[in-house]
Amino acid sequence: MKLRKITKWYHATTLEATQSILECGYIMPNKDQMIFLAANREDAGFFLNARGHKQYTIFEIHRRDIDNRYLFVNPACKSMLSSVYKKPIPVTAKNCKTAVDDRDLTFGIPGVELFTKGNGKTGYDVDFDQFTKHLKNNLSANNFNQFESLIKAGKQIEAEEFLEANWQVA
Protein backbone atom coordinates (compact mmCIF):
# COMPACT_ATOMS: atom_id res chain seq x y z
CA MET A 1 0.00 0.00 0.00
CA LYS A 2 1.35 3.39 -0.91
CA LEU A 3 0.89 5.69 2.04
CA ARG A 4 0.93 8.79 -0.17
CA LYS A 5 -2.29 7.75 -1.96
CA ILE A 6 -4.38 7.88 1.22
CA THR A 7 -5.92 11.31 1.79
CA LYS A 8 -7.53 10.57 5.17
CA TRP A 9 -6.39 8.47 8.09
CA TYR A 10 -8.47 7.25 11.01
CA HIS A 11 -7.51 6.75 14.65
CA ALA A 12 -9.88 5.14 17.17
CA THR A 13 -9.74 5.64 20.92
CA THR A 14 -11.89 5.05 23.97
CA LEU A 15 -14.55 7.54 24.99
CA GLU A 16 -12.59 8.20 28.19
CA ALA A 17 -9.40 9.09 26.32
CA THR A 18 -11.27 11.34 23.90
CA GLN A 19 -11.87 14.02 26.53
CA SER A 20 -8.18 14.39 27.40
CA ILE A 21 -7.23 14.38 23.71
CA LEU A 22 -9.67 17.22 23.01
CA GLU A 23 -8.51 19.16 26.07
CA CYS A 24 -4.86 19.12 25.01
CA GLY A 25 -5.66 19.35 21.26
CA TYR A 26 -3.37 16.48 20.22
CA ILE A 27 -3.39 12.73 19.78
CA MET A 28 -0.16 11.83 21.55
CA PRO A 29 2.05 8.83 20.71
CA ASN A 30 1.79 5.85 23.07
CA LYS A 31 4.60 4.71 25.38
CA ASP A 32 6.35 3.16 22.35
CA GLN A 33 6.20 6.56 20.59
CA MET A 34 3.57 5.42 18.05
CA ILE A 35 0.11 6.48 16.94
CA PHE A 36 -1.65 3.74 14.96
CA LEU A 37 -3.59 4.93 11.91
CA ALA A 38 -5.92 3.00 9.62
CA ALA A 39 -7.02 3.67 6.07
CA ASN A 40 -10.74 3.31 6.97
CA ARG A 41 -13.07 3.65 9.96
CA GLU A 42 -13.87 -0.07 10.30
CA ASP A 43 -10.22 -1.07 10.59
CA ALA A 44 -9.53 1.75 13.03
CA GLY A 45 -12.22 0.44 15.37
CA PHE A 46 -11.28 -3.24 15.12
CA PHE A 47 -8.98 -3.40 18.14
CA LEU A 48 -11.33 -1.39 20.34
CA ASN A 49 -14.17 -3.73 19.41
CA ALA A 50 -11.93 -6.72 20.13
CA ARG A 51 -11.25 -5.32 23.60
CA GLY A 52 -14.98 -5.11 24.28
CA HIS A 53 -15.67 -1.45 23.45
CA LYS A 54 -18.94 -1.20 21.55
CA GLN A 55 -18.73 2.61 21.59
CA TYR A 56 -15.60 4.60 20.90
CA THR A 57 -14.40 7.72 19.12
CA ILE A 58 -12.87 7.82 15.66
CA PHE A 59 -10.67 10.77 14.72
CA GLU A 60 -10.45 11.63 11.04
CA ILE A 61 -7.02 13.00 10.14
CA HIS A 62 -6.34 14.63 6.79
CA ARG A 63 -3.02 13.92 5.12
CA ARG A 64 -2.16 17.62 5.07
CA ASP A 65 -2.18 17.62 8.92
CA ILE A 66 0.71 15.17 9.21
CA ASP A 67 4.33 15.22 8.13
CA ASN A 68 5.17 12.26 5.86
CA ARG A 69 8.67 12.09 7.34
CA TYR A 70 7.12 10.65 10.51
CA LEU A 71 4.64 8.28 8.82
CA PHE A 72 5.69 4.64 8.45
CA VAL A 73 4.09 1.42 7.26
CA ASN A 74 3.10 -0.65 10.27
CA PRO A 75 5.27 -3.78 10.02
CA ALA A 76 3.16 -5.72 12.54
CA CYS A 77 -0.21 -5.32 10.83
CA LYS A 78 -0.09 -4.13 7.24
CA SER A 79 -3.67 -5.08 6.47
CA MET A 80 -5.52 -3.03 9.08
CA LEU A 81 -3.68 -0.49 11.18
CA SER A 82 -1.60 0.22 8.16
CA SER A 83 0.62 2.97 9.43
CA VAL A 84 2.39 4.36 12.42
CA TYR A 85 2.91 8.06 13.06
CA LYS A 86 5.70 9.21 15.36
CA LYS A 87 4.65 12.75 16.40
CA PRO A 88 1.61 14.32 18.09
CA ILE A 89 -1.29 14.98 15.70
CA PRO A 90 -3.37 18.15 16.17
CA VAL A 91 -7.14 17.52 16.36
CA THR A 92 -10.33 19.36 17.24
CA ALA A 93 -13.88 18.29 18.07
CA LYS A 94 -14.69 18.67 14.35
CA ASN A 95 -12.29 15.78 13.63
CA CYS A 96 -14.06 13.20 15.82
CA LYS A 97 -17.24 11.19 15.78
CA THR A 98 -18.59 8.63 18.22
CA ALA A 99 -18.91 5.19 16.65
CA VAL A 100 -21.26 2.42 17.72
CA ASP A 101 -19.83 -0.95 16.75
CA ASP A 102 -21.98 -4.05 17.08
CA ARG A 103 -19.70 -6.32 15.04
CA ASP A 104 -19.29 -9.81 16.44
CA LEU A 105 -15.69 -10.62 15.57
CA THR A 106 -16.14 -14.22 16.78
CA PHE A 107 -18.97 -14.74 14.27
CA GLY A 108 -21.18 -16.10 17.05
CA ILE A 109 -19.16 -19.29 17.43
CA PRO A 110 -19.58 -20.69 20.96
CA GLY A 111 -16.32 -21.20 22.79
CA VAL A 112 -14.41 -18.62 20.73
CA GLU A 113 -13.29 -15.38 22.31
CA LEU A 114 -11.31 -12.66 20.55
CA PHE A 115 -8.47 -11.00 22.45
CA THR A 116 -5.83 -8.39 21.80
CA LYS A 117 -2.57 -8.02 23.63
CA GLY A 118 -1.01 -4.70 24.56
CA ASN A 119 1.29 -4.91 21.55
CA GLY A 120 -1.68 -4.88 19.18
CA LYS A 121 -1.52 -8.58 18.30
CA THR A 122 -4.92 -10.19 17.97
CA GLY A 123 -5.88 -13.80 18.41
CA TYR A 124 -8.64 -16.13 19.43
CA ASP A 125 -8.94 -18.06 22.67
CA VAL A 126 -10.82 -21.30 21.94
CA ASP A 127 -12.60 -23.64 24.32
CA PHE A 128 -11.85 -26.84 22.40
CA ASP A 129 -14.88 -28.82 23.68
CA GLN A 130 -17.41 -26.10 22.86
CA PHE A 131 -15.83 -25.40 19.47
CA THR A 132 -15.75 -29.12 18.56
CA LYS A 133 -19.42 -29.46 19.53
CA HIS A 134 -20.24 -26.45 17.33
CA LEU A 135 -18.36 -28.01 14.39
CA LYS A 136 -20.12 -31.34 14.82
CA ASN A 137 -23.50 -29.57 14.83
CA ASN A 138 -22.71 -27.75 11.57
CA LEU A 139 -20.98 -30.52 9.64
CA SER A 140 -22.12 -34.03 8.82
CA ALA A 141 -20.31 -36.79 10.75
CA ASN A 142 -18.41 -37.76 7.59
CA ASN A 143 -17.31 -34.18 6.92
CA PHE A 144 -16.29 -33.64 10.53
CA ASN A 145 -14.12 -36.79 10.45
CA GLN A 146 -12.52 -35.66 7.18
CA PHE A 147 -11.86 -32.19 8.61
CA GLU A 148 -10.39 -33.69 11.79
CA SER A 149 -8.07 -35.98 9.80
CA LEU A 150 -6.76 -33.00 7.78
CA ILE A 151 -6.03 -31.12 11.03
CA LYS A 152 -4.27 -34.12 12.56
CA ALA A 153 -2.17 -34.48 9.39
CA GLY A 154 -1.01 -30.87 9.80
CA LYS A 155 -2.81 -29.67 6.66
CA GLN A 156 -4.20 -26.45 8.13
CA ILE A 157 -4.92 -24.62 4.86
CA GLU A 158 -6.61 -27.65 3.29
CA ALA A 159 -8.67 -28.11 6.47
CA GLU A 160 -9.82 -24.46 6.41
CA GLU A 161 -10.75 -24.69 2.72
CA PHE A 162 -12.61 -27.95 3.35
CA LEU A 163 -14.48 -26.39 6.25
CA GLU A 164 -15.52 -23.37 4.20
CA ALA A 165 -16.71 -25.58 1.33
CA ASN A 166 -18.76 -27.91 3.55
CA TRP A 167 -20.15 -25.58 6.21
CA GLN A 168 -23.94 -25.87 6.60
CA VAL A 169 -25.60 -22.49 6.93
CA ALA A 170 -28.60 -22.62 9.25
N, C-alpha and C positions, 0 to 999 in steps of 0.2 A: 504494500500500500504506500503510495506516495503521500507523505504528510502535507505537501504543499497544495494538493488538490482539494483538501478539506477546507471549507470556508467557516464552518462552525464546529466547535468542540462542546462536549457536555461533561459536566462533573456532578455526581450525585453525592449528597451528604445527608446526615440525619437531621430531623427537624430541630433537635437540640443544638446542634453545631451551627445551624443556619443563622441563629440570632447573633452569635459571637462573630461570625463571618461578616454579617451586615453591619455590625457595630464598628468593626475595625476597617471594613471596606476592601478586604483582601481575602482570597483563598490562600492560605499559607501551606507550604510544603509540610509533609508529615515528618516524623523523626528521622526517616531515611532521606530527607531532602527531596521528596517527590510529590507531585500532584498527578493523580491518574486521570486521564482524559479519554473519552470514548467518542467515536464518530457519530453515534446516534443515542437518543434518549433511552431506548430499551437496554442497550448494552451498559450504559452508565448506571442504571438502576439494578443490574443483575446481582451484584455482590451485596447490596443493601437488602434486596429481597431474600437472598440466600441466608442472610443473617437474621431474618425474621421481621424486617421492617416492611410493612405493607404501605406505609406513607413515608415519604421523604421529599427532599428538595432537589431539584435539578437546576444547576446553573448553566446557562447558555453563554458560551464564550466565543466571540468573533475572532477570527484569525488576526485581524489588525491589532487586537489588544494584547497579543503575546509576541515575544521576540523569538524567531525561529532558531536562534543560536542556542536556546535553552530547551528546545523541544526535541525529544528523542523517541524512536520507536521503542515500545515496551517489549523487551526481550522475553519476559515471562508469559505474556498473554497477547500475542499479536492479533488474535481474532476479535477480542472484545475491547478491553481497555487498551486501545491501540497505541497510546503514547504516554509519555511521562514528561512533565514540565518541571523545571528546576528552580523557578523563582516565584514569588508571590504574584497572584493574578488579581488585578483590580476588578471589583464587581459592585453592582448596586442592586436595589430591590427590583429594578426593571429586568435584570438578568435572570431572575429566579422564578420558578413555578413549583408549587407543591404537586407531587405525583402520587396517585393512588395505584398500587400495583398488586393485583390479585392473581398474578401468575402462580401456578403450582409447578415449581421446577422439579418436582419428583414425579410429575405426571400421574399423581394419585395412586402410586404403587405402594401397597402396604409394606411396611418393613424397610422402606427406603427413606433416608433423611439426608438432605443436602447440608453441607457444612463448608465454611470458608475459614481458613487459618489467617492469622494476622499478616502473613506475607502475601495475601491475595490469592493463594492457591485454593482451588475449589475441588471438592470431592463428594462422594456419597458414602454414608455409613449404612450398611445393609445388615438387617436381621435375616440371616440365612434361612431360617425355618419359615418365617412369614413370606419371604420372597419366593422360596421354592413352592410353597402352597399356592401363591398367586400365579406362578408359571403353570403349575399343574392344572389350575382352574381355567386357564386361557389357552392351553395347548391340548391336543389329544394325547393320550398316553404314549402312542407311537412317536409323535413329534417331540414330546418331552424327553423320551429316552434317547432319541437321535441328537437332540440339543445337548443333553448331558454327556453323551459320548464324545461329542466335538470338544466340549469344555475340558473333559478329562484328558483328551489327546493334546491339549494345549493349542487348539485351533480357534483362538479367540475371535478373529475376524470372520471366519466361516460360521462360527456359532452365532454371532450377532446378525449376519446376513440371513442365516436360516431362521432365526427368531423373527426377524422383520417380515420375512416372506410367509411365515406360517402362523402369525399372531391372529387370533380370533377377536374381532372387534364386537363388543357386546351391543 
